[in-house]
Amino acid sequence: SSRNRHLGHGWACSGSGRRWLLLEVTDLSEDPAAETTSKRPLSRALVLIMAAATGLAVANNYYAQPLLPEISKDLHLSGAVAGLIVTVAQIGYALGLVFLLPLGDLRDRRKLLVVMSVILAAALGVLAVAPTAGVLLPAAVAVGALSVQAQILVPFAATLASDEERGRVVGTVMSGLLLGIL
């Protein structure tokens, strides 16, 4: 990347097969996903919106639990199939941690969060009107996967905050995350 400075190179042997590789060392002190912002103080309203967004994103994994009896009755599902809703959402969350969360370090977090929010809204819409388990369960996987935006919002808030306010901002956003879990 053009943002990384080349610090040097060397040779290393890989295993006993005597394969030699050229290793490049780059300066990773610059965050490739860091936004270029002027570090003016964040408004209290923006910090609270980010805290609410973080809490709502993480809460998506838990909304269905108290509604399982109603969902089961409405869609004529057995208790076991209705219980799968929460299970597949958690599987989606695990997939999101593996495949989506690393994008927060590689891409512009602001744009990534916007795209994830739009897709999450669509998945929640499908989840809300799903006529069958065949539609509901994949939507639950998508909602679970996209709920990792909570883990992207926290470092995004930290990069937007000035040094003087970073602790307060991150603490407020993390409070939103914890309230969403509750």
Legacy VTK file of the C-alpha trace (Angstrom):
# vtk DataFile Version 3.0
C-alpha trace
ASCII
DATASET POLYDATA
POINTS 182 float
0.000 0.000 0.000
1.190 3.505 -0.706
0.541 4.444 2.924
3.026 1.881 4.237
6.720 2.676 4.205
9.073 -0.021 3.042
11.527 -0.610 5.868
13.641 -3.339 4.331
13.729 -6.930 3.226
15.495 -10.160 4.038
15.613 -13.809 3.186
14.076 -16.650 5.153
14.060 -20.389 4.678
10.673 -22.083 4.760
10.927 -25.576 6.224
13.438 -28.204 5.195
12.543 -27.898 1.495
14.978 -24.995 1.174
12.434 -22.683 -0.331
13.680 -19.149 0.038
11.230 -16.312 0.322
11.788 -12.601 0.079
10.214 -11.035 3.148
9.162 -7.409 3.075
8.757 -5.501 6.294
6.362 -2.602 6.216
5.552 0.067 8.720
2.137 -0.874 10.056
1.971 1.990 12.508
-0.447 3.769 10.181
-3.928 2.267 10.247
-5.008 1.684 6.615
-8.646 2.022 7.699
-8.092 5.234 9.658
-10.256 8.050 8.484
-8.764 11.417 7.720
-10.708 13.736 9.936
-9.991 16.910 11.742
-9.985 15.988 15.382
-12.614 18.498 16.455
-14.689 17.407 19.456
-17.517 15.014 18.675
-20.957 16.280 19.564
-22.720 14.589 22.441
-25.607 13.767 20.076
-23.303 11.961 17.624
-21.706 9.929 20.399
-25.150 8.946 21.728
-26.302 7.992 18.220
-23.214 5.799 17.833
-23.884 4.234 21.247
-27.510 3.551 20.285
-26.470 2.104 16.911
-23.962 -0.162 18.643
-26.551 -1.349 21.159
-29.199 -1.953 18.512
-26.751 -3.836 16.294
-25.753 -6.240 19.044
-29.345 -6.578 20.292
-30.362 -7.989 16.907
-28.948 -11.305 18.082
-31.360 -11.406 21.013
-34.658 -9.899 19.831
-36.118 -13.216 18.681
-35.630 -15.116 21.951
-38.666 -13.829 23.858
-40.744 -13.962 20.663
-40.067 -17.618 19.815
-43.480 -18.905 21.029
-45.300 -16.279 18.933
-43.099 -16.892 15.893
-43.627 -20.626 16.258
-47.397 -20.208 16.445
-47.581 -17.674 13.605
-45.471 -19.697 11.170
-46.726 -23.098 12.378
-43.239 -24.208 13.408
-42.275 -26.826 15.942
-40.466 -25.613 19.039
-37.238 -27.157 17.765
-37.400 -25.346 14.429
-38.302 -22.081 16.137
-35.299 -22.558 18.425
-33.115 -22.737 15.333
-33.794 -19.048 14.708
-31.560 -18.063 17.601
-29.013 -20.754 16.754
-28.611 -19.704 13.117
-28.391 -16.044 14.144
-25.471 -16.978 16.421
-23.885 -18.978 13.589
-24.292 -15.907 11.395
-22.646 -13.812 14.099
-19.668 -16.197 14.165
-19.422 -15.996 10.373
-19.575 -12.213 10.585
-16.745 -12.186 13.115
-14.594 -14.259 10.768
-15.475 -12.722 7.396
-16.931 -9.230 7.935
-15.204 -7.864 11.020
-11.700 -7.909 9.452
-13.020 -5.566 6.743
-13.148 -2.871 9.419
-9.341 -2.873 9.443
-9.002 -3.004 5.665
-11.679 -0.628 4.392
-12.995 2.816 5.190
-15.127 2.150 8.274
-17.620 4.910 7.491
-18.485 3.463 4.078
-18.424 -0.096 5.397
-20.865 0.793 8.180
-23.244 2.479 5.745
-23.266 -0.546 3.427
-23.664 -2.967 6.332
-26.513 -0.889 7.799
-28.436 -0.848 4.519
-28.042 -4.604 4.074
-28.956 -5.170 7.730
-32.131 -3.104 7.319
-33.077 -5.202 4.282
-32.376 -8.441 6.169
-34.451 -7.247 9.128
-37.268 -6.387 6.714
-37.156 -9.886 5.237
-37.027 -11.348 8.737
-40.106 -9.349 9.752
-42.266 -10.515 6.839
-40.856 -14.021 6.359
-43.736 -16.350 5.521
-41.843 -19.595 6.162
-38.843 -20.964 8.037
-37.084 -21.304 4.675
-37.079 -17.514 4.352
-36.750 -16.709 8.044
-33.656 -18.792 8.829
-31.370 -17.383 6.085
-32.506 -13.871 7.030
-31.594 -14.644 10.656
-28.113 -15.737 9.510
-27.694 -12.452 7.632
-28.902 -10.395 10.605
-26.516 -12.257 12.905
-23.585 -11.768 10.537
-24.259 -8.073 10.099
-24.612 -7.454 13.820
-20.805 -7.363 13.968
-21.086 -3.737 12.961
-21.179 -3.121 16.697
-17.543 -4.245 16.837
-16.707 -1.903 13.945
-18.481 1.106 15.465
-16.335 1.060 18.613
-12.954 1.516 16.871
-14.592 3.921 14.414
-15.696 6.086 17.323
-12.179 5.885 18.772
-10.612 7.101 15.512
-13.056 9.998 15.258
-12.417 11.175 18.803
-9.584 13.468 19.773
-7.043 12.206 22.286
-8.653 14.241 25.063
-12.134 12.795 24.571
-11.327 9.260 23.362
-11.903 7.610 26.748
-15.304 9.244 27.200
-16.393 8.468 23.632
-15.313 4.826 23.711
-16.839 4.400 27.173
-20.170 5.799 25.998
-20.240 3.644 22.853
-19.269 0.552 24.866
-22.086 1.345 27.300
-24.464 1.229 24.351
-23.037 -2.150 23.359
-23.492 -3.560 26.854
-27.042 -2.199 27.092
-27.809 -3.906 23.778
-26.627 -7.230 25.179
-28.866 -6.780 28.215
LINES 1 183
182 0 1 2 3 4 5 6 7 8 9 10 11 12 13 14 15 16 17 18 19 20 21 22 23 24 25 26 27 28 29 30 31 32 33 34 35 36 37 38 39 40 41 42 43 44 45 46 47 48 49 50 51 52 53 54 55 56 57 58 59 60 61 62 63 64 65 66 67 68 69 70 71 72 73 74 75 76 77 78 79 80 81 82 83 84 85 86 87 88 89 90 91 92 93 94 95 96 97 98 99 100 101 102 103 104 105 106 107 108 109 110 111 112 113 114 115 116 117 118 119 120 121 122 123 124 125 126 127 128 129 130 131 132 133 134 135 136 137 138 139 140 141 142 143 144 145 146 147 148 149 150 151 152 153 154 155 156 157 158 159 160 161 162 163 164 165 166 167 168 169 170 171 172 173 174 175 176 177 178 179 180 181
